[in-house]
Amino acid sequence: MNSTLQLQQDRNSAIVGARAIMEKAKGRVMSAEEVSAFDAFETQARDITATLDREQRMAALGNIHTDGRAAVEVHNNAEDKPFGPEAQPNETKVQRRNRVWRACGEYLQCVKSAAIVPSAIDPRLQKLQQRAALGLNDKVGTEGGFLVGKDVSDQILEEMHEVGIVAPRCTEIPISANSNGVIINGVDETSRVDGSRFGGVLAYWADEAGTTTETKPKFRQIRMELKKLFALYYATDEVVQDASVLGRLAQGAFSEEMAFKVDDAIFRGVGGGQPSGVLNSTVLVSISKETGQAAASILYENIIKAYARMPARSKRNAIWYINDDTMPQIMLMTLPGGTAATPVFLPPNGAVDAPYGSLLGRPIQPVEQCATVGTVGDVLFADFSQYLLASKGGVQQAESMHVQFLTGEMTYRFTYRVDGQTARSAALTPFKGSASVSPFVALSTRA
């Protein structure tokens, strides 16, 4: 058996032994014998780890020929160090340094190797480390941390946009490198009646040589300051050794979880340390239940009234976001009439095809973030182009080999900075009619 593999297995056995003693003594003080055995296991694990670290450092120095010449020299110039990506035929040092990461797993492997052997850093990581040092408050971990390369960051963000349902539909606002937020001058418009459009603009029909009264628009400031969303990922030594497995697990875990949390914050974020969600905003219009309506039910009248409260200009972008719990009631909605009720939800090709069609001409999109049936937010008719989502660059990352030292795991931390809020500050009073309208309409709780 390979000596390195044997050492890893011995270390894992020692860690398992130490954990077993801790579990056995949980809730009480260890006996002298247990303390002695635990210390022995811990010392063995630490000694093996130190041995493995030395072997990796020596491997970075290169092999020795039988005549004593070093097969690989250790250069002071980071560009020349052989620990980086293997040189391709006719590839220059600069080309090797600027080569993109083939996958997220390859990047994470190099990060771990750099943490173990700081004297032999992949040139691409050194380039990122130098870039991080140029920015105030943009430094990463002191234990060999590195910024995520742009190509790796783009991989994660691209997958976030693929698995995220709501965020890609929002109006994106990129934040520049030297800013922590943005201030947007928006129109302060809460009504469409004469004298209130655009906050106070009014045009007049005037006779020849007649006079008019001066009007002007009213503005408000929309302030957005980036909030931090982060996730931790633990990878065992065995997983780190396989770049494809590591990349698939890590990229999938980071992108899906971050996309889920961003979508959830867009729905019900409370502000403060997270985005402000539409369900907690002053712009939300709620549709009250009908007289005598049963608890946790959905009536066709609820849907019609929700559709009527969506502004005409937003109807072409709006989508029905629902919880899957609501589908049985939506599919069985009827229009009362005489002694019989007429079905109103008729999906394309009936029950033969996919059940999700449209309601009143607008698509239906099930999402996990909608509340369960009967609770406000179980059905949300929304035009998310009227939601502002600000983000800065890509994802930042730091790593540590010490957080989970006893379990032989590498810890990766990914951070994404984002903020969001509705573009409007309140529902809009229409030009004609008394019921306010909004790009975000939800059914109220039916208890």
Secondary structure as GFF3:
##gff-version 3
##sequence-region A 1 447
A	DSSP	alpha_helix	3	24	.	.	.	ID=ss1
A	DSSP	alpha_helix	32	61	.	.	.	ID=ss2
A	DSSP	three_ten_helix	78	80	.	.	.	ID=ss3
A	DSSP	alpha_helix	93	98	.	.	.	ID=ss4
A	DSSP	alpha_helix	104	116	.	.	.	ID=ss5
A	DSSP	alpha_helix	123	133	.	.	.	ID=ss6
A	DSSP	alpha_helix	150	163	.	.	.	ID=ss7
A	DSSP	three_ten_helix	167	169	.	.	.	ID=ss8
A	DSSP	beta_strand	171	174	.	.	.	ID=ss9
A	DSSP	beta_strand	181	187	.	.	.	ID=ss10
A	DSSP	three_ten_helix	197	199	.	.	.	ID=ss11
A	DSSP	beta_strand	219	225	.	.	.	ID=ss12
A	DSSP	beta_strand	227	236	.	.	.	ID=ss13
A	DSSP	alpha_helix	237	240	.	.	.	ID=ss14
A	DSSP	alpha_helix	243	268	.	.	.	ID=ss15
A	DSSP	three_ten_helix	278	280	.	.	.	ID=ss16
A	DSSP	beta_strand	285	287	.	.	.	ID=ss17
A	DSSP	alpha_helix	300	308	.	.	.	ID=ss18
A	DSSP	alpha_helix	312	315	.	.	.	ID=ss19
A	DSSP	beta_strand	319	322	.	.	.	ID=ss20
A	DSSP	three_ten_helix	324	326	.	.	.	ID=ss21
A	DSSP	alpha_helix	327	331	.	.	.	ID=ss22
A	DSSP	beta_strand	334	337	.	.	.	ID=ss23
A	DSSP	beta_strand	340	343	.	.	.	ID=ss24
A	DSSP	three_ten_helix	350	352	.	.	.	ID=ss25
A	DSSP	beta_strand	358	359	.	.	.	ID=ss26
A	DSSP	beta_strand	362	366	.	.	.	ID=ss27
A	DSSP	beta_strand	379	382	.	.	.	ID=ss28
A	DSSP	three_ten_helix	384	386	.	.	.	ID=ss29
A	DSSP	beta_strand	387	400	.	.	.	ID=ss30
A	DSSP	three_ten_helix	405	407	.	.	.	ID=ss31
A	DSSP	beta_strand	409	422	.	.	.	ID=ss32
A	DSSP	beta_strand	440	443	.	.	.	ID=ss33
###
